[in-house]
Each structure stands twice: as structure tokens, then as C-alpha cells.
Amino acid sequence: MDRDTLRQAAEKAHRADGRELDAVLPERGEGAGADEMPERGDLPPEGDGAPDNDMGATGRVPLSG
């Protein structure tokens, strides 16, 4: 991408207004919100709710013992 194209894009960048957001975001329907969030596999069933990031140097869960 050349500098002029990048500069033109940066000059046209702006915060979306309500009309633009309505055009690109899905409609809020029944059940929209936190009650419909997908289940995350990295959250522990008890405790403070922080993600479980126990990974070894290889990206695998370390073996016990």
C-alpha cells in the first residue's frame, strides 16, 4: 500500500455514529446479552473466575509429578 492511500484512509477514519452502527451491528433480540454468552473452556468452575492459563514451555499443560 502506498503512502497516499494510507494517508487518505487515515484522514477518513472516524468514530461510527448511531446510524452507521445500526447498519453493521446485528439487531438486539430476545435473549441478547450476558445470559447468552458462549461457555468458555478456559474458565475454572470455581475460584475467582480468572482464565486457567497453566501452560508449559511447549504450550501444553505440564504433567503432574
LUMVEX-396332 format. One record per atom (N, C-alpha, C, O): atom name; residue in one letter; residue number from 0; x negated, y negated, z. Coordinates in steps of 0.001 Angstrom, whole numbers. Layout:
BEGIN
REC    a   r     k        c1        c2        c3
REC   CA   A   NUM         X         Y         Z
...
END
This chain:
BEGIN
REC    a   r     k        c1        c2        c3
REC    N   M     0      -848      1162         0
REC   CA   M     0         0         0         0
REC    C   M     0      -900     -1232         0
REC    O   M     0     -1863     -1307       762
REC    N   D     1      -581     -2185      -850
REC   CA   D     1     -1421     -3388      -912
REC    C   D     1     -1012     -4399       159
REC    O   D     1        71     -4304       736
REC    N   R     2     -1873     -5345       411
REC   CA   R     2     -1663     -6328      1491
REC    C   R     2      -424     -7186      1268
REC    O   R     2       288     -7496      2223
REC    N   D     3      -156     -7576        20
REC   CA   D     3      1022     -8413      -246
REC    C   D     3      2320     -7687        84
REC    O   D     3      3235     -8281       655
REC    N   T     4      2406     -6415      -270
REC   CA   T     4      3605     -5632        35
REC    C   T     4      3783     -5513      1539
REC    O   T     4      4893     -5670      2049
REC    N   L     5      2700     -5237      2249
REC   CA   L     5      2755     -5129      3698
REC    C   L     5      3157     -6454      4329
REC    O   L     5      3965     -6470      5257
REC    N   R     6      2615     -7556      3847
REC   CA   R     6      2951     -8878      4376
REC    C   R     6      4429     -9195      4151
REC    O   R     6      5096     -9716      5045
REC    N   Q     7      4943     -8882      2959
REC   CA   Q     7      6361     -9133      2665
REC    C   Q     7      7264     -8317      3595
REC    O   Q     7      8274     -8823      4085
REC    N   A     8      6901     -7063      3833
REC   CA   A     8      7695     -6228      4724
REC    C   A     8      7671     -6777      6143
REC    O   A     8      8702     -6802      6814
REC    N   A     9      6513     -7213      6603
REC   CA   A     9      6392     -7758      7960
REC    C   A     9      7194     -9045      8107
REC    O   A     9      7785     -9285      9160
REC    N   E    10      7224     -9871      7074
REC   CA   E    10      7975    -11129      7134
REC    C   E    10      9481    -10885      7169
REC    O   E    10     10223    -11696      7723
REC    N   K    11      9940     -9785      6587
REC   CA   K    11     11379     -9479      6563
REC    C   K    11     11825     -8653      7764
REC    O   K    11     13025     -8470      7967
REC    N   A    12     10884     -8150      8564
REC   CA   A    12     11239     -7352      9738
REC    C   A    12     11977     -8224     10749
REC    O   A    12     11608     -9376     10977
REC    N   H    13     13022     -7662     11350
REC   CA   H    13     13807     -8396     12333
REC    C   H    13     14548     -7418     13232
REC    O   H    13     14678     -6235     12915
REC    N   R    14     15024     -7923     14339
REC   CA   R    14     15839     -7122     15255
REC    C   R    14     17219     -6962     14627
REC    O   R    14     17829     -7941     14199
REC    N   A    15     17708     -5724     14575
REC   CA   A    15     19008     -5458     13964
REC    C   A    15     20120     -6118     14759
REC    O   A    15     20102     -6109     15990
REC    N   D    16     21103     -6698     14041
REC   CA   D    16     22259     -7266     14721
REC    C   D    16     23345     -6185     14825
REC    O   D    16     23176     -5072     14328
REC    N   G    17     24447     -6528     15469
REC   CA   G    17     25513     -5561     15689
REC    C   G    17     26059     -4972     14398
REC    O   G    17     26354     -3779     14346
REC    N   R    18     26197     -5769     13370
REC   CA   R    18     26717     -5299     12088
REC    C   R    18     25783     -4266     11471
REC    O   R    18     26239     -3245     10955
REC    N   E    19     24481     -4524     11520
REC   CA   E    19     23507     -3578     10970
REC    C   E    19     23482     -2277     11785
REC    O   E    19     23386     -1187     11221
REC    N   L    20     23569     -2399     13100
REC   CA   L    20     23576     -1204     13941
REC    C   L    20     24821      -357     13675
REC    O   L    20     24737       870     13620
REC    N   D    21     25969     -1006     13512
REC   CA   D    21     27193      -269     13202
REC    C   D    21     27077       493     11890
REC    O   D    21     27677      1556     11731
REC    N   A    22     26313       -44     10954
REC   CA   A    22     26170       589      9644
REC    C   A    22     25272      1828      9689
REC    O   A    22     25440      2729      8867
REC    N   V    23     24324      1896     10626
REC   CA   V    23     23362      3000     10622
REC    C   V    23     23531      3998     11766
REC    O   V    23     23085      5140     11650
REC    N   L    24     24168      3592     12870
REC   CA   L    24     24324      4492     14010
REC    C   L    24     25647      5245     13927
REC    O   L    24     26625      4719     13395
REC    N   P    25     25689      6481     14452
REC   CA   P    25     26955      7230     14435
REC    C   P    25     27973      6585     15362
REC    O   P    25     27614      5890     16312
REC    N   E    26     29237      6825     15075
REC   CA   E    26     30316      6292     15912
REC    C   E    26     30299      6986     17263
REC    O   E    26     29967      8167     17366
REC    N   R    27     30658      6247     18285
REC   CA   R    27     30767      6847     19615
REC    C   R    27     32114      7537     19690
REC    O   R    27     33159      6905     19539
REC    N   G    28     32081      8815     19918
REC   CA   G    28     33319      9573     20020
REC    C   G    28     33498     10115     21416
REC    O   G    28     32725      9810     22324
REC    N   E    29     34527     10922     21575
REC   CA   E    29     34789     11542     22862
REC    C   E    29     33608     12427     23244
REC    O   E    29     33116     13192     22415
REC    N   G    30     33156     12333     24468
REC   CA   G    30     32045     13148     24934
REC    C   G    30     30681     12549     24639
REC    O   G    30     29666     13165     24964
REC    N   A    31     30624     11382     24042
REC   CA   A    31     29328     10767     23763
REC    C   A    31     28694     10316     25071
REC    O   A    31     29375      9781     25946
REC    N   G    32     27414     10529     25199
REC   CA   G    32     26718     10061     26388
REC    C   G    32     25941     11151     27080
REC    O   G    32     25664     12198     26495
REC    N   A    33     25587     10904     28331
REC   CA   A    33     24690     11785     29069
REC    C   A    33     25259     13184     29286
REC    O   A    33     24494     14140     29404
REC    N   D    34     26584     13327     29341
REC   CA   D    34     27168     14651     29561
REC    C   D    34     26935     15593     28389
REC    O   D    34     27061     16807     28544
REC    N   E    35     26605     15067     27246
REC   CA   E    35     26434     15877     26046
REC    C   E    35     24981     16026     25626
REC    O   E    35     24704     16426     24495
REC    N   M    36     24054     15713     26515
REC   CA   M    36     22642     15809     26173
REC    C   M    36     22252     17276     26019
REC    O   M    36     22743     18121     26766
REC    N   P    37     21375     17594     25060
REC   CA   P    37     20930     18981     24910
REC    C   P    37     20072     19401     26103
REC    O   P    37     19404     18576     26726
REC    N   E    38     20104     20687     26406
REC   CA   E    38     19304     21205     27514
REC    C   E    38     17839     21216     27120
REC    O   E    38     17493     21616     26008
REC    N   R    39     16986     20782     28022
REC   CA   R    39     15548     20769     27763
REC    C   R    39     14897     21930     28464
REC    O   R    39     15139     22156     29650
REC    N   G    40     14074     22671     27752
REC   CA   G    40     13413     23828     28325
REC    C   G    40     12231     23489     29199
REC    O   G    40     11740     24353     29926
REC    N   D    41     11751     22239     29151
REC   CA   D    41     10569     21894     29935
REC    C   D    41     10910     21279     31285
REC    O   D    41     10005     20886     32022
REC    N   L    42     12197     21185     31629
REC   CA   L    42     12562     20621     32920
REC    C   L    42     12793     21739     33924
REC    O   L    42     13515     22691     33629
REC    N   P    43     12187     21640     35115
REC   CA   P    43     12352     22695     36108
REC    C   P    43     13780     22701     36655
REC    O   P    43     14427     21654     36688
REC    N   P    44     14286     23871     37089
REC   CA   P    44     15643     23947     37612
REC    C   P    44     15793     23278     38979
REC    O   P    44     16913     22963     39380
REC    N   E    45     14700     23055     39701
REC   CA   E    45     14753     22385     40994
REC    C   E    45     13569     21439     41100
REC    O   E    45     12660     21465     40270
REC    N   G    46     13591     20605     42128
REC   CA   G    46     12486     19661     42334
REC    C   G    46     12857     18265     41892
REC    O   G    46     14030     17893     41909
REC    N   D    47     11862     17489     41498
REC   CA   D    47     12087     16080     41181
REC    C   D    47     12558     15841     39758
REC    O   D    47     12831     14700     39388
REC    N   G    48     12660     16885     38953
REC   CA   G    48     13137     16737     37587
REC    C   G    48     12071     16322     36597
REC    O   G    48     12376     16073     35431
REC    N   A    49     10818     16243     37043
REC   CA   A    49      9735     15883     36127
REC    C   A    49      9465     17048     35181
REC    O   A    49      9579     18205     35586
REC    N   P    50      9106     16763     33918
REC   CA   P    50      8807     17841     32977
REC    C   P    50      7697     18751     33485
REC    O   P    50      6783     18303     34178
REC    N   D    51      7784     20022     33138
REC   CA   D    51      6781     21009     33516
REC    C   D    51      5709     21028     32433
REC    O   D    51      5915     21599     31362
REC    N   N    52      4583     20414     32705
REC   CA   N    52      3513     20286     31718
REC    C   N    52      2313     21163     32054
REC    O   N    52      1190     20846     31661
REC    N   D    53      2530     22256     32773
REC   CA   D    53      1429     23142     33126
REC    C   D    53       927     23862     31886
REC    O   D    53      1515     24859     31469
REC    N   M    54      -134     23379     31304
REC   CA   M    54      -736     23985     30130
REC    C   M    54     -2227     24106     30357
REC    O   M    54     -2848     23231     30960
REC    N   G    55     -2793     25185     29876
REC   CA   G    55     -4230     25369     29961
REC    C   G    55     -4927     24622     28826
REC    O   G    55     -4271     23931     28046
REC    N   A    56     -6217     24751     28729
REC   CA   A    56     -7003     24058     27709
REC    C   A    56     -6628     24514     26304
REC    O   A    56     -6824     23772     25342
REC    N   T    57     -6089     25735     26175
REC   CA   T    57     -5724     26247     24855
REC    C   T    57     -4309     25883     24462
REC    O   T    57     -3866     26236     23369
REC    N   G    58     -3584     25180     25333
REC   CA   G    58     -2206     24842     25042
REC    C   G    58     -1229     25906     25488
REC    O   G    58       -40     25827     25179
REC    N   R    59     -1715     26903     26210
REC   CA   R    59      -863     27971     26731
REC    C   R    59      -779     27878     28241
REC    O   R    59     -1671     27331     28890
REC    N   V    60       278     28404     28787
REC   CA   V    60       430     28429     30243
REC    C   V    60      -667     29332     30808
REC    O   V    60      -816     30465     30352
REC    N   P    61     -1447     28851     31801
REC   CA   P    61     -2525     29663     32364
REC    C   P    61     -1982     30904     33053
REC    O   P    61      -899     30876     33639
REC    N   L    62     -2734     31987     32979
REC   CA   L    62     -2370     33225     33644
REC    C   L    62     -2620     33124     35127
REC    O   L    62     -3608     32524     35553
REC    N   S    63     -1739     33703     35921
REC   CA   S    63     -1904     33686     37379
REC    C   S    63     -2934     34723     37786
REC    O   S    63     -3068     35771     37154
REC    N   G    64     -3656     34416     38845
REC   CA   G    64     -4533     35384     39462
REC    C   G    64     -5823     35442     38836
REC    O   G    64     -6678     36223     39255
END
